[in-house]
Amino acid sequence: MFEAHYRQVLRFAERRAGDAETAKDIASETFVVAWRRLDKVPDTPEESLPWLYGVARNVLANEQRGLRRGGRLSARLRRTTPVAPAAPDHAEGVVTGLHLREALGTLSERDREALQLVGWEGLDTQQAALVVGCSARAFAVRLHRARRRLESALARTEQEEPRGRLRELDGELGELGTGLRLKGRRT
């Protein structure tokens, strides 16, 4: 399980932790928890990876509670949203990434998490629901609402029509765009 999923759990942690060392600690702690609770780990890789994401999410939550006491959490959260990959025209890609970062920054943590689980981690609604601890139907509703809020935030950020700009960004955002696709949704 460690060999099959360590890199994915590490990337999951890197996207949320803000620095590489904290992400490594979170990934390591995730597998310590898995070792201690080996009887609770699902048998199939399709179920074990979302279970590990859920554990990593809880480990990260514990870490963030500690940071909150020191007043450093808000600075780390601002760094957790990476800039989208640059488009062929570098300047346009940078502007697109900045608009996306700004729009994502206006969303609640819950909305960002739903979009990240589907867009960055490539989970379907069933797997993402396991991570956050709700039903697949409830997660699908959460994801739908998060997508609409992101569209509105992008429209406010760029003063454009929300659906049109998200479709345009869809091709420029790589994996994140795939998770946000309006037509032919992956859920």
C-alpha positions, 0 to 999 in steps of 0.5 A, spaced: 500 500 500 505 504 501 509 503 495 502 504 491 500 510 494 505 514 497 507 519 491 499 520 491 498 522 498 504 526 498 502 530 492 495 531 496 499 533 502 503 538 498 497 541 495 494 543 502 500 544 506 504 549 503 511 547 504 515 540 502 517 538 509 510 539 512 507 535 506 512 529 508 510 529 515 503 529 513 504 523 508 508 519 513 503 520 519 498 518 514 501 511 513 503 511 521 495 511 522 494 506 516 499 501 519 496 502 526 489 501 523 491 496 518 484 492 520 480 498 518 484 500 511 479 497 505 482 491 501 482 494 494 486 500 491 480 504 489 477 504 496 484 504 500 487 511 496 480 515 498 481 512 505 488 514 505 486 521 503 481 522 508 486 520 513 491 525 510 486 530 511 485 529 518 492 529 519 492 536 516 486 538 520 490 537 526 496 540 524 492 546 522 489 547 529 496 547 532 498 553 527 492 556 528 494 557 535 500 561 533 497 565 528 500 562 522 494 559 518 492 564 514 499 565 511 499 558 509 492 557 506 494 563 501 500 559 499 496 552 498 493 554 491 498 553 486 498 557 480 495 554 474 500 551 469 502 557 464 498 557 457 502 557 450 503 564 451 506 565 458 504 572 460 496 570 458 498 563 462 500 567 468 494 572 468 489 566 468 493 563 474 492 569 478 485 570 476 484 563 478 488 563 484 484 570 486 477 566 485 479 560 489 481 564 494 474 567 495 471 560 496 470 557 502 475 552 504 469 547 503 468 549 496 476 549 495 476 542 498 471 539 493 474 542 487 481 540 489 479 533 490 475 532 483 480 537 479 487 535 482 486 528 486 482 526 480 477 522 484 470 521 482 464 523 487 464 516 490 471 517 492 471 524 494 465 523 498 469 517 502 474 523 503 470 528 506 465 523 510 459 524 506 454 520 501 456 521 494 449 524 493 451 530 498 458 530 495 455 531 488 451 537 490 457 540 494 461 540 488 455 542 483 455 548 488 462 549 488 463 550 481 457 555 480 461 559 486 467 558 482 464 561 476 461 567 479 468 568 482 471 568 476 466 573 473 467 578 478 475 577 478 475 578 470 468 582 469 466 576 464 460 572 463 462 566 468 460 560 463 464 562 457 470 564 461 470 557 465 470 554 458 475 558 456 479 556 462 477 549 462 483 548 456 488 552 460 488 549 467 490 542 465 488 537 471 484 542 475 480 544 469 478 537 467 475 537 474 471 543 473 468 541 466 461 544 465 460 540 459 461 532 460 462 533 467 466 528 471 463 526 477 
